[in-house]
């Protein structure tokens, strides 16, 4: 791995990223993650870099930024930091979900179909997006009444959330 001074890294990612090849841009999120894990960059540089990289639209870059969000969530976020982190997650990932749309569309590219579930999951679980959580729980309830009425990815995510929050009443309903 290579490293740069924090100012040079910020400049590369914010001002000169366009001069990198797609392959190099795809590698950046994983690279900065490795640098953070090796204590070669400060957390602020990492967070700022992910914020800049989140402006990319390529599925692999957005997916890697999403992975970095998960890494931060698991390793760094304290209870006191949680509200600010949730806002950070929504600021990074919500624009991508708005861009591709919440619901699957007939004939949409596979890249979009692959990205949507991970964005929704991160926005709900790490970004605490209550409106999105409500939509997904609605899909789960709809699925329980008519499984064919809900796209499979949406059913899986919705049912996962429902099971996490449903408790004993849901368990009794599922057993019946």
C-alpha positions in Angstrom: 0.0 0.0 0.0 1.0 3.6 -0.6 0.3 6.6 1.5 0.4 10.4 1.2 0.4 13.2 3.6 -3.2 14.0 4.8 -3.3 17.1 2.7 -2.1 15.3 -0.4 -4.6 12.5 0.1 -7.4 14.9 0.5 -6.3 16.7 -2.7 -6.1 13.5 -4.6 -9.5 12.4 -3.6 -11.3 15.7 -3.9 -9.5 17.6 -6.7 -7.6 15.0 -8.8 -9.7 11.9 -8.6 -11.0 12.5 -12.1 -7.6 12.0 -13.5 -7.5 8.5 -12.1 -8.6 5.5 -14.1 -11.9 3.7 -13.1 -9.8 0.9 -11.7 -7.8 3.3 -9.5 -11.0 5.0 -8.3 -12.6 1.7 -7.5 -9.5 0.8 -5.4 -9.5 4.0 -3.4 -12.2 3.1 -0.8 -10.5 -0.2 0.1 -7.1 1.5 0.1 -8.1 4.2 2.6 -9.7 1.5 4.7 -6.5 -0.4 4.8 -4.6 2.8 5.7 -7.0 3.4 8.6 -6.6 -0.1 9.9 -2.9 0.3 9.8 -3.1 3.6 11.7 -1.5 5.3 8.7 -4.2 7.9 8.4 -6.4 9.7 11.0 -10.1 8.9 11.3 -11.0 12.4 10.1 -9.1 11.9 6.9 -10.9 8.6 6.4 -14.3 10.1 7.1 -13.7 13.0 4.8 -12.3 10.7 2.0 -15.4 8.5 2.2 -17.6 11.6 2.0 -15.8 12.6 -1.2 -15.9 9.1 -2.7 -19.6 8.9 -2.0 -20.1 11.4 -4.8 -19.1 8.7 -7.3 -22.0 6.8 -9.0 -20.2 3.6 -9.9 -21.7 0.6 -8.1 -18.4 -0.8 -6.9 -17.3 2.5 -5.5 -20.6 3.2 -3.7 -20.6 -0.4 -2.5 -17.1 0.0 -1.1 -18.0 3.3 0.6 -21.0 1.4 2.1 -18.5 -1.3 3.3 -16.4 1.4 4.9 -19.5 2.8 6.7 -20.0 -0.7 8.1 -16.4 -0.9 9.2 -16.7 2.5 11.0 -20.0 1.4 12.6 -18.5 -1.8 14.0 -15.1 -0.4 15.1 -15.3 3.2 16.0 -18.8 4.5 16.7 -19.7 5.0 20.4 -23.1 5.5 21.8 -22.3 9.2 22.1 -21.2 9.4 18.5 -24.2 7.5 17.1 -26.5 10.4 16.2 -23.8 12.2 14.3 -22.7 8.9 12.6 -26.3 8.2 11.6 -26.6 11.6 10.0 -23.2 11.0 8.2 -24.5 7.7 6.8 -27.7 9.2 5.5 -25.8 12.1 3.9 -23.4 9.6 2.1 -25.9 6.9 1.0 -29.4 8.4 0.7 -28.6 10.4 -2.5 -27.7 7.1 -4.2 -31.0 5.5 -3.2 -32.9 8.5 -4.5 -30.9 8.3 -7.7 -31.6 4.6 -8.4 -35.1 4.6 -6.7 -36.5 2.8 -3.8 -38.5 0.2 -5.7 -37.1 -2.2 -8.3 -38.1 -1.3 -11.9 -38.7 -3.8 -14.7 -35.6 -4.1 -16.9 -33.3 -2.1 -14.7 -29.6 -2.8 -14.9 -28.3 -5.6 -12.7 -25.9 -3.1 -11.1 -28.8 -1.1 -9.8 -30.6 -4.2 -8.5 -27.4 -5.3 -6.7 -26.8 -2.0 -5.1 -30.3 -1.2 -3.8 -30.6 -3.8 -1.0 -27.2 -2.9 0.5 -28.1 0.8 0.5 -31.5 0.2 2.1 -30.0 -2.0 4.7 -27.2 0.4 5.6 -29.6 3.4 5.7 -31.9 1.5 8.1 -29.4 -0.3 10.3 -26.6 2.2 10.4 -28.3 5.5 9.4 -31.5 4.8 11.5 -33.7 6.0 8.6 -37.1 5.6 10.3 -39.2 6.4 7.2 -37.3 3.8 5.1 -37.7 1.3 8.0 -41.4 1.9 7.9 -41.5 1.2 4.2 -39.6 -2.0 4.5 -41.8 -3.2 7.3 -44.8 -2.5 5.1 -43.3 -4.7 2.4 -42.8 -7.4 5.0 -46.5 -7.2 6.1 -47.6 -7.2 2.4 -45.3 -10.2 1.8 -46.9 -12.1 4.7 -50.3 -11.7 3.1 -49.3 -12.2 -0.5 -45.7 -13.4 -1.1 -46.0 -12.8 -4.9 -46.8 -9.1 -4.4 -43.3 -8.2 -3.2 -40.0 -8.3 -5.1 -37.7 -11.0 -3.5 -35.0 -8.5 -2.4 -37.5 -6.3 -0.7 -39.3 -9.2 0.9 -35.9 -10.5 2.3 -35.0 -7.1 3.8 -38.4 -6.4 5.1 -38.8 -9.8 6.7 -35.4 -9.5 8.3 -36.4 -6.2 9.9 -39.8 -7.6 10.9 -38.2 -10.6 12.6 -35.7 -8.3 14.4 -38.4 -6.1 15.8 -41.5 -8.4 15.9 -40.9 -10.3 19.1 -43.2 -13.0 20.5 -46.4 -11.9 18.7 -44.7 -12.2 15.3 -43.2 -15.6 16.3 -46.7 -16.8 17.1 -48.1 -15.5 13.8 -45.3 -17.1 11.8 -45.8 -20.5 13.6 -49.5 -20.5 12.8 
